[in-house]
């Protein structure tokens, strides 16, 4: 995992994270799996996820503060970890 930009502005905290996956298929599955939850985020937090090849790029912006941002990122990374484990288990059958 590569942690990219992290900066604070007067009104929001933002972070961008790039996760390198084992395959392009897995990257696509991760983005599609995160999409419903990302759309349910409350107004002061915005999450964008895209995949480019084997990479999943995640951008989070929030006016709720750094602890909220950290919690959100932790939740996303945990979800990605679970998706990877399920993907690997189904591929090893």
C-alpha positions in Angstrom: 0.0 0.0 0.0 1.3 3.4 -0.9 0.0 6.4 1.2 -0.1 9.4 -1.1 -1.0 12.9 -0.3 -2.2 14.1 3.0 -3.0 17.7 3.7 -5.3 19.9 5.6 -7.1 23.0 4.4 -9.0 25.5 6.4 -12.3 23.6 6.0 -11.4 20.0 5.4 -8.9 17.2 5.8 -8.1 15.0 2.8 -6.1 11.9 2.1 -5.3 9.8 -1.0 -4.3 6.2 -0.7 -3.3 3.8 -3.5 -3.6 0.0 -3.0 -1.8 -2.3 -5.4 -3.8 -5.5 -6.0 -2.8 -9.0 -7.3 -4.9 -8.5 -10.4 -7.0 -6.0 -12.4 -10.0 -8.2 -11.7 -9.5 -7.9 -7.9 -9.1 -4.1 -8.2 -12.4 -3.9 -10.1 -14.2 -6.1 -7.5 -12.9 -3.9 -4.6 -14.1 -0.7 -6.2 -17.5 -2.2 -7.0 -17.8 -3.6 -3.5 -17.0 -0.3 -1.8 -19.3 1.8 -4.0 -22.6 1.2 -2.1 -21.1 2.1 1.3 -19.3 5.2 -0.2 -22.6 6.5 -1.5 -24.2 6.2 2.0 -21.6 8.5 3.6 -22.9 11.5 5.5 -22.6 15.0 3.9 -19.3 16.2 5.4 -17.4 13.2 4.1 -16.8 12.4 0.5 -15.1 9.2 -0.8 -14.0 8.4 -4.3 -12.6 5.1 -5.4 -11.3 4.2 -8.9 -9.2 1.5 -10.3 -6.5 1.9 -12.8 -5.1 -1.5 -13.8 -4.1 -3.3 -10.7 -4.3 -0.2 -8.5 -7.2 1.0 -6.4 -7.1 4.8 -5.8 -9.0 6.0 -2.8 -9.6 9.7 -2.0 -11.3 10.8 1.2 -12.2 14.4 2.1 -14.0 15.3 5.4 -14.8 18.4 7.3 -15.3 16.2 10.4 -11.7 16.2 11.5 -8.7 13.9 11.4 -10.1 11.2 13.8 -13.2 10.8 11.6 -11.0 10.5 8.5 -8.7 7.9 10.2 -11.7 5.8 11.2 -13.1 5.9 7.7 -9.8 5.0 6.1 -9.4 2.1 8.7 -12.8 0.8 7.8 -12.1 0.9 4.1 -8.7 -0.8 4.5 -10.3 -3.5 6.6 -13.0 -4.1 4.0 -10.4 -4.4 1.3 -8.5 -6.9 3.4 -11.7 -9.1 3.7 -12.4 -8.8 0.0 -8.9 -9.9 -0.8 -9.2 -12.9 1.5 -12.5 -14.0 -0.1 -11.1 -13.5 -3.6 -8.0 -15.6 -2.9 -10.1 -18.3 -1.3 -12.4 -18.6 -4.3 -9.4 -18.6 -6.7 -7.7 -21.4 -4.8 -10.6 -23.8 -5.1 
